[in-house]
Amino acid sequence: MYNVTVSIDPEAEREWLAWIKEVHLPDVLATGHFAEAKIARILAEEEGGKAYSIQYFAESMEAYQTYEREDAERLRAEHQQKFGTKTAAFRTLLHVIHHNDGKG
């Protein structure tokens, strides 16, 4: 799981969230390197803004590495160009060791 935690200036939150849902996530998924993506609002209050976790699920480490090599720089640049200093992000790569979807 590739997790991007983003802190957003409150004045840009609505525009950012709409853009992430309508433009950025579809663009990331269109690369074919991730099977799904989720957005979660972090409930703890962040000083100076709201924070979100965007979780991308890759089928393999190779798929993630291909994304990093071929697409990540371009997609990050688009985000930076659109929102600049209104957001701050940090990225974490996690190895999911167990997943229970509740279906049995």
Secondary structure, DSSP 8 states (H G I E B T S, - for coil): -EEEEEEE-GGGHHHHHHHIIIIIHHHHHHTTSEEEEEEEE--S-BTTBEEEEEEEEESSHHHHHHHHHHTHHHHHHHHHHHHGGGEEEEEEE--------S--
